Amino acid sequence: MSDLIVESTDTPRQSVHATAVVLGEAGVLIRGSSGSGKSRLAFALIEAAEHAGLFARLIGDDRIGVELKAGRLIARGHPLILGKIESRGQGILEVPFLPAAVLRLVVDLADAGAPIPRYPEPDQDQVTVAGANLPCLTLRQDAAASDLARAVLANLRQRHQLPSLSRFR
C-alpha cells in the first residue's frame, strides 16, 4: 500500500529546510527556496483537508528532522518551534500541531518560470530523502495556494493515501 521504498538500513536524523503537514495519516514534506510559499501551502492544505472532513495538522515549519526508522521515513518538527508557523506579513502564528508523522509525499515548489513536465518520466516522480524513495510532486510556486492544495490532495487520493474527497470537489 505504501509508496515508500527502503534503499538502506535506518539512517541518523537529518535536518531539512522544509515545512511538513499531516493530512489524514499521510505526512507531506514541502520543500522550496526561502519565500517560495511553503508555509502558505501548508495553511492551504490544512484548510482544504479540514474542509473535506479530514484530520490535518502542522508537523513543523522551516526546519524538519527526518529519519528512517523501521522502514518508514518519519518527519518531526523542530522542538523549539513546535506549533509555530510563519505567515508573511503577519509574523509567527501558533497553530495546532502533531509532533511527527510518516512521510508519504514530497512536494517541491519550483521557481516561477521553471519548466515542469506535464507528464514526468517514471524516474522524475520519485525523490530520495534520508535513504528512502518517496513520491514527489513538483508544482510551480507562483500558482494560487488553493490550486496547489487541490493538486496535492488529488495526488494523495490517487495514490490511495487519502479517502475519497467528494466534499472537496
C-alpha positions in Angstrom: 0.0 0.0 0.0 2.9 2.4 0.7 4.9 4.1 -1.9 7.9 4.1 0.4 10.8 2.0 -0.9 13.6 1.5 1.5 17.1 1.6 -0.1 19.2 1.1 3.0 19.0 0.5 6.7 17.9 3.1 9.2 19.7 6.4 9.0 20.6 9.1 11.5 18.2 12.0 11.8 18.8 14.8 9.2 17.5 18.3 9.2 16.0 19.8 6.1 14.8 23.3 5.2 11.1 22.5 4.7 7.6 22.5 6.1 5.6 19.4 6.9 1.9 18.7 7.5 -0.1 15.5 8.1 -3.3 15.0 6.1 -5.4 12.1 7.3 -2.5 9.7 8.0 -0.2 10.9 5.2 2.8 13.1 6.0 3.7 15.7 3.3 7.1 17.3 3.2 7.0 20.7 1.4 10.4 21.9 0.0 11.3 25.1 -1.8 13.6 28.1 -1.6 13.1 30.7 1.1 9.9 32.7 0.4 8.6 30.1 -2.1 5.3 29.6 -0.3 5.9 26.5 1.8 4.1 27.9 4.8 1.3 29.3 2.6 0.8 25.9 1.0 0.8 24.3 4.5 -2.0 26.6 5.6 -4.0 25.9 2.4 -3.5 22.2 2.7 -4.7 22.1 6.3 -7.7 24.3 5.5 -8.7 22.2 2.4 -8.3 18.9 4.2 -10.3 20.1 7.2 -13.0 21.4 4.9 -13.1 17.9 3.4 -13.6 16.4 6.8 -10.0 15.0 7.1 -7.7 15.3 10.1 -4.9 17.9 9.3 -2.1 19.3 11.4 1.2 21.1 11.1 4.2 19.0 11.8 6.7 21.8 11.6 7.8 24.9 9.7 11.2 25.9 8.5 13.3 23.1 10.0 12.1 19.5 9.7 14.0 16.5 11.1 13.7 13.4 9.0 14.9 9.9 9.9 14.4 6.4 8.6 13.0 4.2 11.3 11.8 0.6 10.8 11.4 1.2 7.1 9.4 4.4 7.4 10.5 7.9 6.9 9.5 10.0 9.9 9.2 13.8 9.9 9.5 15.7 13.1 9.1 19.4 13.8 12.0 21.3 15.5 11.4 21.1 19.2 12.0 24.8 19.8 9.3 25.9 17.2 6.7 23.2 17.5 3.2 24.6 16.7 4.7 27.8 15.2 4.5 28.8 11.5 5.4 32.0 9.8 2.7 33.8 7.9 4.3 36.5 5.7 3.1 39.9 6.8 1.5 38.5 10.0 4.5 37.1 11.8 4.8 33.9 13.7 1.5 32.2 14.5 0.7 29.3 16.8 -1.4 26.5 15.3 -2.5 23.0 16.3 0.3 20.5 15.6 1.3 16.9 15.7 5.0 16.3 16.6 5.7 13.6 14.0 4.2 11.8 11.0 5.2 9.1 8.4 6.0 10.9 5.2 4.1 9.7 2.1 4.8 12.5 -0.4 7.3 15.3 -1.1 6.1 18.5 -2.7 8.8 20.6 -4.4 7.8 24.2 -5.1 9.6 25.2 -8.3 10.6 28.7 -9.0 8.3 30.8 -11.2 9.1 30.1 -14.8 10.8 26.8 -14.2 9.8 24.2 -16.7 7.7 21.4 -15.2 6.9 18.4 -17.4 3.2 17.8 -17.9 3.9 14.0 -17.8 7.0 13.3 -15.8 9.2 10.4 -16.7 9.0 7.5 -14.2 12.2 8.5 -12.5 11.1 12.2 -12.2 8.3 11.5 -9.8 10.4 10.0 -7.1 13.0 11.6 -4.7 15.4 10.1 -2.2 15.2 11.6 1.3 17.3 10.2 4.1 17.7 6.9 2.3 14.1 6.4 1.3 12.4 6.9 -2.1 9.2 8.8 -1.9 6.7 10.0 -4.5 7.5 13.6 -5.5 5.1 16.2 -6.9 6.7 19.3 -8.4 4.4 22.4 -8.5 5.0 26.0 -9.5 5.3 28.3 -6.5 3.5 31.1 -8.3 0.2 29.3 -8.6 -2.6 30.1 -6.1 -2.2 28.2 -2.8 -5.7 26.8 -3.1 -4.9 25.3 -6.6 -1.7 23.8 -5.2 -3.6 22.3 -2.3 -6.1 20.7 -4.6 -3.3 19.2 -6.7 -1.6 17.8 -3.6 -4.8 16.3 -2.2 -5.7 14.8 -5.6 -2.2 13.3 -5.8 -2.6 11.7 -2.3 -6.0 10.4 -3.2 -4.7 8.9 -6.5 -2.0 7.1 -4.5 -4.7 5.8 -2.1 -3.1 7.7 0.8 -6.4 9.6 1.5 -10.1 8.6 1.4 -12.3 10.0 -1.3 -12.7 13.7 -1.1 -16.1 14.1 -2.7 -16.9 17.1 -0.5 -13.8 18.8 -1.7 -14.7 18.7 -5.4 
